[in-house]
């Protein structure tokens, strides 16, 4: 059944699931991006505008529909984070020297 306007089924759910990889990731990614778009629109009214604007040109008025279109276009991508990865923070000496020594202290 064709409508004269876009619905949540455009882009097709199958295409979105291929891009996201799983239903859970699609829900998490689209809801987070939808909130970011809502924040962006709210900041425009206040004149702040520090959030990332929508990455696609859309006729949709709902932030979730815009988020789905961004995911389908490949503009918004989920990134896997390794929970076992250790982030090394620079020590006070290293941050002041800006890496001038070039030695590896972890060995």
C-alpha positions as CSV (number, residue, x, y, z in Angstrom):
1,X,0.0,0.0,0.0
2,X,1.6,3.2,-1.2
3,X,1.2,6.5,0.6
4,X,1.9,10.0,-0.5
5,X,4.3,10.5,2.4
6,X,7.3,8.7,4.0
7,X,6.6,6.2,6.7
8,X,8.9,4.4,9.2
9,X,9.1,1.6,6.7
10,X,11.0,3.8,4.3
11,X,13.9,2.8,4.2
12,X,12.9,-0.8,4.5
13,X,13.7,-2.5,7.8
14,X,15.7,-5.3,6.0
15,X,18.1,-2.7,4.7
16,X,18.5,-1.1,8.1
17,X,19.1,-4.5,9.7
18,X,21.9,-5.2,7.2
19,X,23.6,-1.9,8.0
20,X,23.3,-2.2,11.8
21,X,23.9,-6.0,12.1
22,X,21.2,-6.7,14.7
23,X,17.9,-5.5,16.0
24,X,19.4,-4.4,19.3
25,X,22.1,-2.4,17.6
26,X,19.6,-0.8,15.2
27,X,17.4,0.3,18.1
28,X,20.3,1.6,20.2
29,X,21.9,3.4,17.2
30,X,18.7,5.0,15.9
31,X,17.4,6.1,19.3
32,X,20.7,7.7,20.3
33,X,20.9,9.5,16.9
34,X,17.2,10.5,17.2
35,X,18.0,12.2,20.6
36,X,21.0,14.0,19.1
37,X,18.8,15.3,16.2
38,X,16.2,16.5,18.8
39,X,18.9,18.2,20.8
40,X,20.2,19.9,17.7
41,X,16.7,21.3,16.8
42,X,16.3,22.5,20.3
43,X,19.6,24.2,20.3
44,X,18.8,26.0,17.0
45,X,15.8,27.7,18.7
46,X,18.2,28.8,21.5
47,X,20.9,29.9,19.1
48,X,23.5,27.5,20.4
49,X,23.9,24.9,17.7
50,X,26.8,22.8,19.0
51,X,25.3,19.4,18.1
52,X,25.8,17.6,14.8
53,X,23.0,18.5,12.3
54,X,21.2,15.8,10.3
55,X,23.5,14.2,7.7
56,X,20.9,13.7,5.0
57,X,18.4,15.9,3.2
58,X,15.0,14.6,4.3
59,X,11.4,15.4,3.9
60,X,10.7,13.5,7.2
61,X,9.7,15.6,10.1
62,X,10.3,13.0,12.8
63,X,13.9,12.6,14.3
64,X,13.6,8.8,14.3
65,X,12.8,8.7,10.6
66,X,15.7,11.0,9.8
67,X,18.0,8.8,11.9
68,X,16.8,5.7,9.9
69,X,17.6,7.6,6.7
70,X,21.1,8.4,8.0
71,X,21.7,4.8,8.9
72,X,20.5,3.6,5.5
73,X,22.7,6.1,3.7
74,X,25.8,4.9,5.7
75,X,26.2,8.3,7.4
76,X,25.7,6.9,10.9
77,X,27.6,3.7,11.7
78,X,27.8,1.6,14.8
79,X,31.3,1.1,16.1
80,X,32.3,-1.9,18.2
81,X,34.2,-1.1,21.3
82,X,36.5,-3.7,22.8
83,X,35.7,-3.9,26.5
84,X,39.0,-5.5,27.3
85,X,41.0,-2.7,25.6
86,X,43.1,-0.6,28.0
87,X,43.3,3.1,27.3
88,X,46.6,4.4,28.3
89,X,46.5,8.0,29.7
90,X,49.7,10.0,29.4
91,X,51.5,10.8,32.6
92,X,52.2,14.4,33.7
93,X,55.7,14.1,32.4
94,X,54.7,12.8,29.0
95,X,52.0,15.4,28.5
96,X,54.4,18.2,29.3
97,X,57.1,16.9,27.0
98,X,54.7,16.3,24.2
99,X,56.2,12.9,23.4
100,X,59.8,14.3,22.8
101,X,61.6,11.3,24.3
102,X,60.0,8.7,22.0
103,X,60.6,5.8,24.4
104,X,58.2,3.1,25.4
105,X,58.0,2.9,29.2
106,X,55.6,-0.1,29.2
107,X,58.3,-2.6,28.3
